[in-house]
Amino acid sequence: MPTYEYRCTKCEKIFSTHMSMAEHDQEKPRCPTCKGNAVTPQYSDFFAKTSKKS
């Protein structure tokens, strides 16, 4: 399940949440600090974990 990062424009808190792509397309999350819904996506580095090749 993907992790999405958001920044609340009301309290400036940056937070992350796990949600499916279908959930991400349907709704915006609420800020866990101030419970506001004025959040914008934060773009961060991509991280992928793969198996080690011998």
CYANA upper distance limits for C-alpha pairs under 8 A (distance plus 0.5 A):
  1 MET  CA     18 HIS  CA      6.87
  1 MET  CA     19 MET  CA      6.63
  1 MET  CA     20 SER  CA      6.07
  2 PRO  CA     18 HIS  CA      6.30
  2 PRO  CA     19 MET  CA      6.61
  2 PRO  CA     20 SER  CA      6.80
  2 PRO  CA     21 MET  CA      7.85
  3 THR  CA     16 SER  CA      7.03
  3 THR  CA     17 THR  CA      6.06
  3 THR  CA     18 HIS  CA      4.97
  3 THR  CA     19 MET  CA      7.12
  4 TYR  CA     16 SER  CA      5.94
  4 TYR  CA     17 THR  CA      5.89
  4 TYR  CA     18 HIS  CA      6.79
  4 TYR  CA     19 MET  CA      8.01
  4 TYR  CA     41 PRO  CA      8.10
  4 TYR  CA     42 GLN  CA      8.40
  5 GLU  CA     14 ILE  CA      7.62
  5 GLU  CA     15 PHE  CA      6.22
  5 GLU  CA     16 SER  CA      4.67
  5 GLU  CA     17 THR  CA      6.97
  5 GLU  CA     41 PRO  CA      6.53
  5 GLU  CA     42 GLN  CA      5.73
  5 GLU  CA     43 TYR  CA      7.49
  5 GLU  CA     44 SER  CA      8.22
  6 TYR  CA     14 ILE  CA      6.22
  6 TYR  CA     15 PHE  CA      6.01
  6 TYR  CA     16 SER  CA      6.59
  6 TYR  CA     39 VAL  CA      6.59
  6 TYR  CA     40 THR  CA      5.96
  6 TYR  CA     41 PRO  CA      4.89
  6 TYR  CA     42 GLN  CA      5.41
  7 ARG  CA     12 GLU  CA      6.56
  7 ARG  CA     13 LYS  CA      6.13
  7 ARG  CA     14 ILE  CA      4.83
  7 ARG  CA     15 PHE  CA      6.89
  7 ARG  CA     39 VAL  CA      5.96
  7 ARG  CA     40 THR  CA      5.89
  7 ARG  CA     41 PRO  CA      6.86
  7 ARG  CA     42 GLN  CA      6.72
  8 CYS  CA     12 GLU  CA      5.43
  8 CYS  CA     13 LYS  CA      5.85
  8 CYS  CA     14 ILE  CA      6.96
  8 CYS  CA     31 CYS  CA      6.71
  8 CYS  CA     36 GLY  CA      7.97
  8 CYS  CA     37 ASN  CA      8.16
  8 CYS  CA     38 ALA  CA      6.40
  8 CYS  CA     39 VAL  CA      4.85
  8 CYS  CA     40 THR  CA      6.99
  9 THR  CA     13 LYS  CA      8.30
  9 THR  CA     38 ALA  CA      6.29
  9 THR  CA     39 VAL  CA      6.31
  9 THR  CA     40 THR  CA      7.66
 10 LYS  CA     34 CYS  CA      8.46
 10 LYS  CA     36 GLY  CA      7.64
 10 LYS  CA     38 ALA  CA      7.18
 11 CYS  CA     33 THR  CA      8.39
 11 CYS  CA     34 CYS  CA      7.38
 13 LYS  CA     31 CYS  CA      8.24
 13 LYS  CA     33 THR  CA      7.84
 15 PHE  CA     31 CYS  CA      8.06
 15 PHE  CA     32 PRO  CA      8.32
 19 MET  CA     23 GLU  CA      6.54
 19 MET  CA     24 HIS  CA      6.83
 20 SER  CA     24 HIS  CA      6.71
 21 MET  CA     25 ASP  CA      6.75
 22 ALA  CA     26 GLN  CA      6.93
 23 GLU  CA     27 GLU  CA      6.73
 24 HIS  CA     28 LYS  CA      7.34
 28 LYS  CA     37 ASN  CA      7.69
 28 LYS  CA     39 VAL  CA      8.03
 29 PRO  CA     37 ASN  CA      7.20
 29 PRO  CA     39 VAL  CA      8.04
 30 ARG  CA     35 LYS  CA      5.95
 30 ARG  CA     36 GLY  CA      6.07
 30 ARG  CA     37 ASN  CA      5.19
 30 ARG  CA     38 ALA  CA      8.16
 30 ARG  CA     39 VAL  CA      7.78
 31 CYS  CA     35 LYS  CA      5.19
 31 CYS  CA     36 GLY  CA      5.83
 31 CYS  CA     37 ASN  CA      6.81
 31 CYS  CA     38 ALA  CA      8.46
 31 CYS  CA     39 VAL  CA      7.64
